[in-house]
């Protein structure tokens, strides 16, 4: 392939712009915010699941406590009714009085047992509510941090995208006048060779693969016409000769 030496040098300018664009795209894809957002999102999901379980525990204990409260009130109402009947002299039969006395004792024991159960449930409910409040606080903190990270990410992405847009304009200018076959070869090699399609031959070294070129090969390159498009023997990239090539 033939190409004017100035076009080959121009190709190095295109390569520099493309390399800068690749670096920016890599930076955009590997922003530290992205990794932290991903990690926090996983952690927040776990917190959400724990908070859901804690909320269920609080609801269950609340329902249980309400039932015990209702039982206590019902037994106390029964006790009051029996006492009122006895105090008002409505029960006169000795056997009935004895039976009601035993029943009142039983009611007192039942009330004491239920009140103990109430206290235990209240303590458990307080602990469960404290756990739930703690988890909800952690969820809120995670949400706040996620919002901060999203803002930072969006600002950085916007800045990178703006620079990429500028580089696209510069590249469009840089490729003007380049032979179509040379540009097509460059684009193909760039895709195959990790983003580097053209490299400078600098101080007897290919700056694409960073390998030195032996004297025999250098002599072959030196003998080629200046408009020959030279390829690196090791990496096959377009090798652009410059005054710094050491030929």
C-alpha positions as semicolon CSV with decimal commas, in nm:
position;residue;x (nm);y (nm);z (nm)
1;X;0,000;0,000;0,000
2;X;0,117;0,350;-0,081
3;X;0,041;0,670;0,110
4;X;0,205;1,010;0,118
5;X;0,438;1,045;0,421
6;X;0,234;1,342;0,539
7;X;-0,079;1,124;0,539
8;X;0,103;0,862;0,744
9;X;0,207;1,128;0,995
10;X;-0,152;1,251;0,997
11;X;-0,254;0,899;1,091
12;X;-0,054;0,932;1,411
13;X;-0,264;1,238;1,503
14;X;-0,579;1,032;1,446
15;X;-0,435;0,754;1,659
16;X;-0,362;0,997;1,942
17;X;-0,720;1,125;1,934
18;X;-0,860;0,771;1,926
19;X;-0,638;0,667;2,215
20;X;-0,761;0,964;2,417
21;X;-1,122;0,873;2,336
22;X;-1,060;0,509;2,438
23;X;-0,910;0,627;2,766
24;X;-1,212;0,849;2,834
25;X;-1,453;0,565;2,760
26;X;-1,256;0,342;2,994
27;X;-1,268;0,610;3,264
28;X;-1,643;0,645;3,216
29;X;-1,695;0,269;3,246
30;X;-1,474;0,238;3,554
31;X;-1,576;0,539;3,762
32;X;-1,530;0,457;4,132
33;X;-1,888;0,571;4,188
34;X;-2,015;0,283;3,973
35;X;-1,849;0,017;4,187
36;X;-1,968;0,181;4,509
37;X;-2,322;0,218;4,373
38;X;-2,328;-0,150;4,277
39;X;-2,200;-0,255;4,620
40;X;-2,436;-0,022;4,805
41;X;-2,732;-0,139;4,599
42;X;-2,665;-0,499;4,700
43;X;-2,624;-0,394;5,062
44;X;-2,941;-0,186;5,051
45;X;-3,138;-0,483;4,919
46;X;-3,014;-0,690;5,211
47;X;-3,112;-0,412;5,452
48;X;-3,454;-0,390;5,289
49;X;-3,506;-0,763;5,340
50;X;-3,398;-0,740;5,704
51;X;-3,623;-0,437;5,758
52;X;-3,915;-0,626;5,604
53;X;-3,858;-0,918;5,841
54;X;-3,821;-0,678;6,136
55;X;-4,145;-0,501;6,040
56;X;-4,326;-0,836;6,029
57;X;-4,189;-0,916;6,376
58;X;-4,310;-0,579;6,509
59;X;-4,654;-0,629;6,355
60;X;-4,683;-0,980;6,496
61;X;-4,578;-0,870;6,844
62;X;-4,815;-0,573;6,829
63;X;-5,103;-0,803;6,739
64;X;-5,003;-1,043;7,016
65;X;-4,980;-0,762;7,269
66;X;-5,322;-0,625;7,168
67;X;-5,470;-0,973;7,221
68;X;-5,313;-1,005;7,566
69;X;-5,430;-0,652;7,655
70;X;-5,782;-0,750;7,552
71;X;-5,759;-1,070;7,758
72;X;-5,643;-0,872;8,063
73;X;-5,933;-0,630;8,030
74;X;-6,179;-0,915;7,987
75;X;-6,056;-1,097;8,299
76;X;-6,052;-0,773;8,500
77;X;-6,408;-0,704;8,390
78;X;-6,507;-1,054;8,507
79;X;-6,335;-0,994;8,841
80;X;-6,511;-0,661;8,888
81;X;-6,847;-0,813;8,809
82;X;-6,799;-1,092;9,065
83;X;-6,675;-0,851;9,330
84;X;-6,966;-0,616;9,269
85;X;-7,212;-0,902;9,310
86;X;-7,050;-1,008;9,637
87;X;-7,020;-0,650;9,767
88;X;-7,382;-0,580;9,685
89;X;-7,495;-0,893;9,872
90;X;-7,642;-1,051;9,563
91;X;-7,482;-1,384;9,652
92;X;-7,597;-1,520;9,989
93;X;-7,560;-1,894;9,957
94;X;-7,242;-1,997;10,147
95;X;-7,146;-2,250;9,883
96;X;-7,188;-1,991;9,606
97;X;-6,984;-1,744;9,809
98;X;-6,708;-2,002;9,855
99;X;-6,715;-2,088;9,485
100;X;-6,695;-1,721;9,387
101;X;-6,409;-1,670;9,632
102;X;-6,215;-1,948;9,461
103;X;-6,301;-1,801;9,123
104;X;-6,174;-1,457;9,227
105;X;-5,846;-1,613;9,338
106;X;-5,822;-1,788;9,003
107;X;-5,897;-1,462;8,823
108;X;-5,627;-1,283;9,024
109;X;-5,373;-1,548;8,925
110;X;-5,485;-1,523;8,564
111;X;-5,453;-1,145;8,567
112;X;-5,104;-1,166;8,720
113;X;-4,999;-1,418;8,457
114;X;-5,139;-1,207;8,175
115;X;-4,975;-0,890;8,308
116;X;-4,640;-1,069;8,323
117;X;-4,697;-1,178;7,965
118;X;-4,783;-0,817;7,881
119;X;-4,456;-0,691;8,027
120;X;-4,256;-0,954;7,841
121;X;-4,430;-0,868;7,514
122;X;-4,372;-0,497;7,570
123;X;-4,000;-0,560;7,618
124;X;-3,982;-0,779;7,310
125;X;-4,180;-0,524;7,109
126;X;-3,947;-0,243;7,219
127;X;-3,645;-0,448;7,112
128;X;-3,806;-0,536;6,779
129;X;-3,904;-0,173;6,716
130;X;-3,551;-0,060;6,802
131;X;-3,410;-0,312;6,553
132;X;-3,655;-0,194;6,287
133;X;-3,574;0,173;6,349
134;X;-3,203;0,097;6,322
135;X;-3,248;-0,085;5,993
136;X;-3,468;0,191;5,853
137;X;-3,200;0,441;5,953
138;X;-2,938;0,240;5,767
139;X;-3,166;0,224;5,462
140;X;-3,207;0,602;5,474
141;X;-2,830;0,649;5,501
142;X;-2,777;0,414;5,205
143;X;-3,034;0,605;5,001
144;X;-2,867;0,935;5,080
145;X;-2,526;0,798;4,983
146;X;-2,667;0,647;4,663
147;X;-2,816;0,984;4,571
148;X;-2,481;1,156;4,633
149;X;-2,299;0,896;4,426
150;X;-2,551;0,922;4,143
151;X;-2,504;1,300;4,132
152;X;-2,126;1,266;4,128
153;X;-2,144;0,993;3,861
154;X;-2,374;1,196;3,640
155;X;-2,150;1,503;3,666
156;X;-1,841;1,304;3,571
157;X;-2,018;1,122;3,288
158;X;-2,146;1,452;3,152
159;X;-1,794;1,598;3,157
160;X;-1,647;1,290;2,987
161;X;-1,922;1,284;2,724
162;X;-1,864;1,651;2,650
163;X;-1,492;1,583;2,597
164;X;-1,574;1,281;2,379
165;X;-1,801;1,496;2,165
166;X;-1,520;1,748;2,126
167;X;-1,277;1,470;2,032
168;X;-1,519;1,339;1,770
169;X;-1,511;1,681;1,608
170;X;-1,132;1,690;1,619
171;X;-1,114;1,340;1,471
172;X;-1,347;1,434;1,186
173;X;-1,106;1,716;1,103
174;X;-0,799;1,496;1,149
175;X;-0,912;1,229;0,901
176;X;-0,991;1,480;0,627
177;X;-0,784;1,404;0,319
178;X;-0,661;1,064;0,439
179;X;-0,667;0,794;0,169
180;X;-0,972;0,575;0,218
181;X;-0,772;0,250;0,196
182;X;-0,520;0,372;0,455
183;X;-0,795;0,477;0,696
184;X;-0,981;0,150;0,645
185;X;-0,666;-0,051;0,720
186;X;-0,601;0,160;1,028
187;X;-0,956;0,114;1,159
188;X;-0,939;-0,262;1,101
189;X;-0,606;-0,292;1,280
190;X;-0,725;-0,071;1,565
191;X;-1,015;-0,306;1,622
192;X;-0,790;-0,612;1,613
193;X;-0,499;-0,471;1,812
194;X;-0,656;-0,333;2,126
195;X;-0,715;0,019;2,001
196;X;-0,376;0,082;1,839
197;X;-0,375;0,060;1,461
198;X;-0,080;0,287;1,384
199;X;0,240;0,335;1,581
200;X;0,546;0,552;1,546
201;X;0,880;0,390;1,470
202;X;1,079;0,568;1,736
203;X;1,445;0,506;1,820
204;X;1,434;0,170;1,639
205;X;1,135;0,054;1,843
206;X;0,771;0,002;1,750
207;X;0,570;0,211;1,995
208;X;0,271;-0,017;1,937
209;X;0,414;-0,343;2,069
210;X;0,717;-0,175;2,235
211;X;0,954;-0,427;2,075
212;X;1,288;-0,327;1,931
213;X;1,354;-0,385;1,561
214;X;1,674;-0,560;1,464
215;X;1,927;-0,406;1,230
216;X;1,838;-0,631;0,936
217;X;1,474;-0,531;0,946
218;X;1,565;-0,167;0,997
219;X;1,775;-0,183;0,682
220;X;1,478;-0,323;0,490
221;X;1,254;-0,046;0,620
222;X;1,511;0,221;0,541
223;X;1,535;0,096;0,183
224;X;1,161;0,121;0,123
225;X;1,025;0,426;-0,061
226;X;0,896;0,696;0,175
227;X;0,542;0,651;0,049
228;X;0,536;0,276;0,127
229;X;0,309;0,191;0,420
230;X;0,531;-0,014;0,649
231;X;0,394;-0,275;0,889
232;X;0,560;-0,392;1,211
233;X;0,695;-0,742;1,162
234;X;0,597;-0,837;1,519
235;X;0,252;-0,684;1,570
236;X;0,143;-0,603;1,212
237;X;0,047;-0,247;1,303
238;X;0,110;0,037;1,058
239;X;0,458;0,161;1,140
240;X;0,502;0,532;1,071
241;X;0,854;0,657;1,003
242;X;0,956;0,991;1,155
243;X;1,284;1,181;1,201
244;X;1,305;1,011;1,543
245;X;1,296;0,660;1,398
246;X;1,671;0,606;1,412
247;X;1,700;0,487;1,053
